Amino acid sequence: MSVYVDNARIPARVGRISARWSHLTADTKEELHAFASRIGLRRAWFQDKADLGGGPGVHWHYDVTDTKRREALAAGAVPIDLRQMGEIIRGRRDALKGRP
């Protein structure tokens, strides 16, 4: 099992926080929540929206600022790029559809 943090670094303002944001995800939701808690993320910040077609969400993650991204990496998260994040999401979607 692994926890991953991508290099999206998307500039955005969320509430009163202007920062560059990336995505923290993992092989399982349970592992993700445990890791997120260890680096100080609130469970309320977890994102698990349904797919555009109304199906179960496959892009579940926490958004993290650059500061939290560095903390995640220091705590053992695996750095990935956006292409690899896409592969993880496609893998989840394929698993839901019963594809190998």
C-alpha angles and dihedrals in degrees: 000000000000142000118219136197120193130215097237094125091180112185110234144140115237111184104312095338119099109188147122110275133207134176127258115199139151144199090267134022090233092056091045094052093047092050093044090052091051091057094044104260118147119235088231088068092062113116119211108153124167118258118264089260090057095255126129114298117257099178096072112159149123119256110231133191120230089264093055090042089058090047090050092051091048089050092054107272114152114241113232135172127237092264090057090048088054090052091052091051092047089049091054091048092049091049090054089052092048095249120144 
